[in-house]
Amino acid sequence: MTSRFILAIDQGTTGSRAFIIDSTGTPLASSYEEFPQYFPRPGWVEHDPEEIWKSVVSVVHGAITKAAIPPRQIEAIGITNQRETVVLWDRNSGRPLARAIVWQDRRTADMCENLKKKKLESLFQKKTGLVLDPYFSGTKIHWYLKNIKGLASKAKNGEICIGTIDSWLIWKLTGGHRHVTDSTNASRTLMYNIHTREFDAELLKILGIPKGILPQVLPSAAKFGFTAGNLRILPKGIPITGVAGDQQAALFGQNCVQVGQLKNTYGTGSFVMMNTGQKAMRSKFGLLTTIACDAEGQPCYALEGAIFITGAAIQWLRDGLKIIENASETEAMAQSVPDNGGVYFVPALVGLGAPHWRSDVRGLITGVTRGTTRAHLVRAALESMAYQTRDVVVAMEKDARTKIKELDVDGGACKNDWLMQFQANILDAKIARPKIVETTVWGAAALAGIGAKLWTPKHVQKIAQHEKEFLPNMNPKERKDLLAGWDRAISKAKTTAG
C-alpha cells in the first residue's frame, strides 16, 4: 500500500494546487501557482483557460518532483475546482474560443433581471435549487452564444464544447477523449434539474443553449477517463476517479456525510454548506439547494449559502489599497487594536450573495474617523468574514428549524486563530478545525480513492479528524452590539445601492 499514491488537483479562482497523497491520507508534497486575473470592464472577471491549464501542469510537475515518487505509482487522480466558471473550446482543435467567464463576473445581471420580470425565477429555483443570479453558469453560456460572432451556429452543429473548469481539465488530461463533468458541478449551472438529475430541456430552451455542447454528467466518485500520456509529467492510463466542485469536495473532506452536518470554507469567498441527505430542502431564507456527495461519493443534497467576498477582501487590501504586504500579517494587526473602532466593512465588491442576493449592492466602509488606522480596516475585513457567515448560518437555522451548535471550518483563513475565536463568539457555537486544513483538496483525493476502490468510506472517515476547537467566550451584550452594528452597515449598503 505504501507505493500507492493519489494525485489531487485543486483548481481555484486565483491559483492552482496539486497534492500527492499517500495511502494513509497523508499529504507528501504540494505545489501552488497563481495565474492572472482579467477585469476588462467593471463587473467583468475573466481567466485564460490555457493559463489555467499551464498552471495545473506546472503544479502537478512540482508536486511529483517534491514527493520524489515515480509518476507510474500514481493510481488515481482527483479534481476539485472553482465552480460556475465557464470555459468554451473548439471540439476538434481543443483550443479555447474565448476567455473563461469567472463565477464572480456580473455581466449577465440584466439578463437575470429580465428573466425575473418574466416570472421565471420560481421555475428555475424549483428545478435547479438556485436563484437567478449572474453567479451561475447558464446565463454566462447564453452570453457567449449571443455575443461571439458565429458561435451560435457552431453550437447547433455540435462543433464546440462548453464546461466548467473540471470538464476543461479532464478534456486536457484525456487528450480530448472525454467531455464529462460530475453532478455537483452540473448542479451549479442553472440548467441541471437536481431532481431528475439531467440537463433540463425546458431550461435549456429558455436560455437558448443546445444540449449537444454540454458534458456528460457522472457521480462524483466514478470513472471519468484516463490520462492520455500526452504530457511529460504523467504516464498514459492513470484513471481520473474523483471530481467535485470545491465546496462539495470540502464538505466531503470534512466528513460531513450525515444529515445536519455543516462546514464553512474560507477562501476567495466563503461557502457554508449543510448535508440534508436524500431530501432536497427548498430554502425560504435565501439559501441554495444543491447536490453534494454521500459517504460513497454518490449524489445527495445540501443547503448552501454562498458568500462572494471574504478572502478576496484581504487580497483587495493587499493589491488594491496596498495597506498590507501579506495576508499572514492580518492576525497580528487585528489583535493590535482592542476593537474595530466602530468600523464595519461590507465587502460587496461583486454584489451580495446569500442570503441577500443583491447584485446591485457595492462595497461599503462605514464608521471611519480620524482615529481609524489600517489595523482597524484589517480587523473590519476579518470581522466581515464572521458576520457574513453568521447571516448564512441564521438563515440555515431557520430553514432546518434547528440551532446549530458546531461548525466545521477549512480553507486558508481558518488558520487564523483570532478569526476562528471571533467566529465562535459571533455564532455562539463551537468551531472545529480539522487536522487537514486544506479539506477541499483532501475531499478530491478521498473521492478519487473511493472511486478507484483504493479506499473505503470507513477508511476515509477515520482520516478526517479535528485538530483544534474554539468555544465561544464573548459577553452576550458585546455580541449583540457588534451584530447590531453589522446589521446597520448591511442595511446602509442596500439602501445606497443603485
N, C-alpha and C positions, 0 to 999 in steps of 0.2 A: 504493500500500500504506500510506502514512503516514496516510491518512484512515480506516483500518480499525481498529476497537478491539474489545476483548473486555471484558465486564463479568464479574468473578469475585466471587461471593458466598461468604463463609465464615461459616456459622452455627455458632458454637461453644457450649460449655457455659455460659460466663459472659458472652459478648458476641457481637456480630455485626460483621463487617467486610466492606467492599466495596473492590475494587481496579479501576481502569481500566488495562488492559494494552495497549500499542501493538503494532504488527505485528512489532517486533523482540523482543518478550517483556519489554520494559522497563515496570515499573510507573510510570505517570504520576502517579497520585494514589490516596490511600486514605482511608477514614473508618472509625472504630470507635465502638461504643457498647455499654456494658454494659446488662444488664437484670436485674430482681430474681430472686432465688433464694428458694424457699419450702421450709421444713422443718416441716411441720405436726405431725410426730411423730418420735421418734428413729428414724433409719434411713430416713426418707422424704425424697425430694428431688423437687421439682416446679417446672415452669415454666408460665407463662401463654402459650398459643400466640399470642394476639393481641398480647401484649407482645413476643414474638419477632418477629412479623410487622412491628409498628411499628418495631422497631429495624432490621430489614432495609430497610424503606422509607427510614428516616432515613439510613442509611449509604450506600445507593445514591444518594440525592439528594446527600449530602455529597461522595461521590467524583466524581460527574459535575460538580458545581459547582467543585470544586477543580481538576479536569482541564481545565475550561473548553472542553469539546467539545460539539457538538450531539448530543443523545441518539440522533438518527437515524443517526449514524455508528457506533453500536454494532452489530456484525454478528453477535455470538453471546454467549450467556450460559453461564457455567459455575457450578455449585453444588457446594460441599462442605459437610459437616455433621457435627455431633455424631451419632454412631451410637447405635443401640439405644434412644434416647429415643423414646417413642411419643406420637402425637397422635391424638385421636379427634374427629371432627366430623360434623355432620349433612349428608347428601348433598345435600339440597335447599336449605337455607339457607346452608350453608357455615360455620355457627357452631360453635365448639368446644363439646363436651358435657362437658368436664372439663379440669382442668389436665393438661399433659403429664407423664407419669411419666419421670423422667430416668434415664439409664443408671446413675447412681450409687445409685439407690434400691434398698433391700434388703427391701421389704415382702413379696416373694414367696419369701423364704428357706425358710419352712416348706413351701411347695408343692414347691420344688426337692428338699428332703429327702424328702418323701413319694414323689416320682417315683423318686428313687434307691432308696428302700426297696422299690419295686415292680420293681426291677431293670431300669429303663428307660434308664439313662444310656448304656449301650453302644449302644442303638438310636439315640438322639439324636446321639451322637457319630459313629457310623458314617455317618449320613445328612447331618448338618449340619456336622460338623467341630468342634462346640462341646461344652462341658461343661454340665451342668445347674447353672446359677448365676443368681441374680436379675438379674445384669448384662444379660442378653439380653431381647429384646422379647417373646417368646412368652408367658411367664408373666405379664408386665405386662398384655398384652391379655386373658388369662384373668381376671385380677383385675378389670379394667374390667367385663367381661361378667357377672361374678358379683356385684359389689358396687354397681353403679349400677342402681337400680330401672328396669325396663322396657327396659334396653339389650339384653339377650339376644334378646328378641322383635324388636326393631328390626334387630338384626344379621341374624337369619334372613330378614327381609323385604328386606334389602339397603338399608335406609334410612340406614345410616351408612357412613363411610369411616374406615379405620384406616391409619396410615402412620408412617414415620419422618419426621424433620424435612424431608428433601428432598421427600418427597411433599406435605407441607403447603405448602411454598414454591412448588412447581410448580403445585399447585391454585390458590393465590392469584394467582400471576403470570399464569396462563392463564384467569383468570376462572371457575374451576370446571369447565373443559372437559377437564382431563387428571388422572387418578388413576393415577400411574405412579411407579416407583422404578427404581433400577439394581441390577445383580446384586451389587455389593459391599455395598450396604446390605441387600439381601434376605438375603445370606449371614449376617447378624448377628441374624436374628430368631428362631432356634431352630425355624423352621418350613420353611426353604428347603432342599431337597435339592441340595447343591452338585455332585452327580454327574449327576442328571437335569436340573438347573437349572430347577426349578419348585417351587412350594409343594407340600409333600408331604401327600397325603390322610391317611395313617396318623397322622402327627404332628399334623395339624390336628384329627383326631378325638380324640386323647388330650387335647389342650389345649382342646377344645370351641370351636373357632374356625371360623366359616363362611368358606369361601374367597371368597365374594362381597364381603366387606368389604375384601379385600386389594387392593393396587395391581398393575397390570401391570408385569412386570419386563423391562427393556431392558438392552443392553450399556452400558457407561459412556460411550462415545462414540456417540451416537445422536440421533435427533430426538425429544425429549421433549415438545415442544409449542412454542407461540408466545405471546408476550405478548399480552394481550387489549386493551391500550390503555385499561384501566380505572384506570390510575394516572397521576397528573400527571407522574411522573418519566420514564416510559418510553413510547415510541410503540407502536402496535399492530404485531405481526408480527415482532418480534425472536425468532429461534429459540433455544431452550434446547438446547444440543448436547453438553454435558458434565456428568456427575453422578457423584460418587463419595463414599463415606464418607471422613471426614477422614484416616484413616490410609492408606487405599489411594491417596488423592489425593497424600499426601505421598510415598509410595513411588514413584508415577509422576513426581511433580515432581522427585524426586532422581535420576531416570533409572535407577532400579533395575528395569530391564525384562529383565535377563538372569538366568538361573538362578544362585542363590548370592549375589546382591547383597542387601544388607540396610541398613536405616536404623532410627534411633530418633527419634521426635518427642517433644520435651519440652513438654508443655502442662499442662492441669489434671491429667491423668495422663500416663503415658509408654507408648509403644507401639513395641515392636521388631518389625519385620516383614521376612521373608526371602522373596524370589521363588523359587518352586520350579517355575516353568514350567507345563507341562501335567500335572504329576504332583501329585495330591492326597496329600501325605505325612501320614500319621496319626501324631501325636506320641505317644511313650511317656513323655514327661517333662514333662507339664503345660502344653503349648502348644496353641494352637488351629489348626485348618486352616480357611482362609478363601479367599474369591475376591478376586483382585486384577486388575490390568489389564496386558495385554501392550503392546507398542510401538504397536499400532493402537487401543488403548482397548477391546479385546475381552477377555473373561474368561480369566484364567489362575488359578493357585493360589499360595498363600503360607502360610508358618507365621507365627504371631503370638503374641507374649507381651504381654498387656495388664496394665499396672501401674496400679492405680486412682488412687493419690495420689502426685503428685510436685510439680508447681507449686502444686497446691491446698494443700500443706503450708505453702508460703510465704504463701499467702493467709490461712491459719489463723493463722500467726504475726502477720500484719498485722491481721486483722479480729477474731480470737478472743482472742489473748493481748495484742495491741497492743504488741508489743515492737519492731516496725519500722513505718515510715510508708509505705515504698515498696519494691517488690521490687528496684529498682535499687541499693538500699543493700547488698544481701546479699554481693556480691562483695568489697567493701572490708572488710565485717565479718568474713567468713571468713578473709581474709588478715591481719586484725589480731591473730589468735592463732596460735601456732606449730603447734598441732594441735587435735584435737577434745576434748582434756582428758579422754578416756575416756568421753565422752558419745555415745550412739547413740540415734537416733530412728527407731523403726519406725512409719511413718505409716499404720497400718492404720485410718484414720478411718472407712472404709466396708468393712472387711474386707480380706483379702489376695487379690490376683488371681494371675496366673501368676508362677511355676509352682506356687504353693502351693494356690490355690483354697480358702481358708478364710474363709467369710463370717462366722464367729463370732468371729474374732480382732479385737481392738481396738488402738488406738494405744498405744505404749509408749515412754517416755523413760527410759533407764537410764544409770547411771554418774554421776549428779548428786552433786556435793559442794559444800562451802561456797565452793570456788574457781570454781564454774561461773558463767559470765556469759551475758548474752544473745547475745554473739558466738559462744559455744560452741554454744548452741541453734541459731542460724542456720547455723553450719557443719555441725552434725549433720544439719539438714534438707537442706542441699545435698548432703552426702555420701550421704544415703539415696537420692537420685536415682541416683547412680552405682552404689551397691551393688545396688539393685533391678534396674537394667539389667544388671549383671553376672550376677545369678541367672538372668535370662531368657536371656542370651547363652550361658551354660554349658549350659542345657537345649537350646538350639538347636544347639550344637556336638555334643551327644550324639545328637540326632535325625538331624542331617545327616552325622554322622561325619566332621567336618572341624574344623580350627582356624580360627577367624575372625580375620583379620588386619587388617580395616578395617571401620569402622562409620561410615556417613554420618549426620549429625545435622542436625536442624532444629527449629523451634519457638523460642519466646521465650527459654527458659533457655540455649539453645546460644550466645547472645550473651555469656554469662558465661565469659570466658577461663579463670578459675580452675577453674570446674566442669569445663570441657572437658578441661583438662590433668589434673585429678584422675580424670576418666572414663578417659582414655587410660592413666593409671597403674594404675588398678584392673583394667582389662580387659587390660592389657599388649598393646594393639593401637592402631593409628593411628585417630585420629578426624578425619574430613573434614567441614568446614563449607562449605556452598555460598555462592555469591555472593548468591543469592536465599534469605535465611534463612526467609522465610515460604513454604516449599515446598508447604504444604497448599493455599494459595490459588493458587499458581502451577500446581500439578497440575490443579486445576479448570479454570484458564484454558487449559492445554495440551490437556486433553481436549476442551474446547469448540472450540478451534482446529482440532483434528483432526476432530472430529465435524461441523464446518461446512465442512470441506475448505479452510480458510484456511491451514493449516499441514500439513506432512508430518511423520512421525515423526523423520526426519533433522534437520529444522529445529528441532524441539523439543529433540532431544538435544544440539544444538550450544549451545543457550542454557544448559543445566544444567551449570555448571562450579563447581569448588571455589574458595573464597576463602582458606581457611586450613586448615592441617593441624596436628594436635597429636600428637607422638610420645611414647611412654612413657619416663619418666626416673626412675622410683622404684626404690629398693633392693628386691630381691625379699623380703628379710626383713620390711621395713616393710609391704609389700603383704600378706604372709602374716599378719602380726599384726593389721592392720586388718580383714582379711576374717574372721579368727577371732573378733574382737570383734563384728562384724556377725552372724555365724552364731549366736553365743551369744544376741544380742539377739532375733533371729528365733525361735530355739528357745524363749526365755523367753516371748515374746508368744504363741506357740502353746500352750505349757504352761498359761498362766494364762487362756486363753480359756474362756468359758462358766462 
